[in-house]
Amino acid sequence: MGPIVDEPALIEVLRERRIAGAALDVFDVEPLPADHPIQSLDNVLATPHIGFVARELYRTFYGDTVKNIERWLAQQ
């Protein structure tokens, strides 16, 4: 979210459903800790911040995404 978003205020309005949701790709702390409140909200779409585009970088991003999906599916 960076310095232009008041993170505690955003979390509050998301929890209270005063706004429908948020799509975020930048956070005050990166990587976002597993126990961060944003991680528990079902009305948040969190994506990686992609500020530089290169073939190897995309290979890493998409490879990691597939691994994370496989890990998640294994827990089901």
C-alpha atoms as one frame of an Amber mdcrd trajectory, in Angstrom:
protein
   0.000   0.000   0.000   2.928   2.227   0.549   2.878   5.651   2.153  -0.275
   6.873   0.372  -2.664   4.413   2.049  -3.469   4.324   5.755  -3.159   0.548
   6.185  -4.960   0.235   9.560  -7.867   2.338   8.229  -8.088   0.231   5.057
  -8.133  -2.999   7.083 -10.891  -1.574   9.284 -13.182  -0.586   6.403 -12.574
  -3.928   4.674 -13.424  -5.868   7.847 -16.571  -3.812   8.360 -17.491  -4.124
   4.659 -17.783  -0.353   4.333 -16.067  -0.898   0.983 -16.591  -3.986  -1.151
 -12.964  -4.915  -1.514  -9.446  -3.970  -2.467  -6.876  -5.164  -4.997  -3.350
  -4.580  -3.722   0.135  -5.191  -5.042   2.254  -3.113  -2.651   2.381  -3.466
   1.124   4.035  -1.603   3.993   5.972  -4.780   4.819   7.088  -7.090   2.017
   6.833  -9.941   1.756   3.516  -9.765   3.554   3.757 -11.888   6.745   1.474
 -14.937   6.904  -0.207 -13.594  10.044  -0.859 -10.124   8.610  -4.551  -9.067
   8.856  -4.754  -8.580   5.069  -4.114 -12.324   4.681  -7.354 -13.194   6.488
  -9.694 -10.934   4.512 -11.825 -12.588   1.827 -12.480  -9.265   0.113  -8.842
  -8.579  -0.783  -7.061  -9.596  -3.964  -3.322  -9.476  -3.274  -0.905  -9.834
  -6.164   2.852  -9.474  -6.488   4.157  -6.054  -7.446   5.758  -6.402 -10.850
   7.906  -3.362 -11.479  10.340  -5.019 -13.860   9.527  -7.376 -16.689  11.966
 -10.001 -17.914  11.511 -13.563 -19.140  13.389 -15.084 -16.182  11.420 -13.005
 -13.720   8.114 -14.175 -15.190   9.376 -17.767 -15.199  10.107 -17.410 -11.472
   6.773 -15.705 -10.680   4.664 -18.231 -12.557   6.722 -21.182 -11.335   6.264
 -20.032  -7.744   2.539 -19.531  -8.355   2.145 -23.093  -9.623   4.089 -24.440
  -6.625   1.902 -22.454  -4.226  -1.288 -23.734  -5.875   0.026 -27.304  -5.694
   0.825 -26.857  -1.981  -2.610 -25.410  -1.339  -4.344 -28.239  -3.219  -2.331
 -30.826  -1.272  -3.837 -29.465   1.947  -7.427 -29.909   0.724
